[in-house]
Every structure is written in C-alpha cells, then in structure tokens.
Amino acid sequence: ASVSETANELGVALGTAVLGSILTATYRRQLDDIAVPAVALDEARETLGAAHVAASDLGGPMGDALRSAADVAFTDGLRLASAVAAALLAAVSIASWRVSHR
C-alpha cells in the first residue's frame, strides 16, 4: 500500500511539473511577438492574471491586443498540455493492456 501511495504521489508531482512546464513555455513563447512596452510584456509573461492587469494599465488598443494575445497564448498552452497528457494516457493504457494480456 505504501509503495502504491508513493508511486501515486510521484506521478502527480511529475505530471503537474511536466504539463505545467509545457503550458508555461507555450504561453511565454507566444507572448514574445507582442508589440507592447517591455515592462508590460515582462509582467504579462508571469501569469495570465498579471497579463490582464498589465493590459488594463496600458489601456486602449495596445491593452486590448495584450489581453487578447495572453488569452490565446494561455488557451494554446492548455491545449498542448492536454494533448500531451492524453497521448501519455493512451500510451500507458496500451502498455498496461499489453502487460496484463501476456
């Protein structure tokens, strides 16, 4: 039971770290091309919430562009992380089925 619990905790921690890194890398990479002041871009690259605050501080069309770009970047990162998770789940399911049917 303790080995199972440890494996579960390790899987959750590694999964969160890997998928979170994929989401964050995608989000930050997509914000690199936005034409806004460097200070606002640095704030926006930290979190989606910070991007919305920076966009509100900028205001006008530039703020709208930053908010929209941040929303799209976050959604794209989430989609990619979800696709990776689904692929890993499928691979593990196939491997588990093969091992159990030997």
Secondary structure, 3 states (H helix, E strand, C coil): CHHHHHHHHHHHHHHHHHHHHHHHHHHHHHHCCCCCCHHHHHHHCCCHHHHHHHHHHHCHHHHHHHHHHHHHHHHHHHHHHHHHHHHHHHHHHHHHHHHHCC
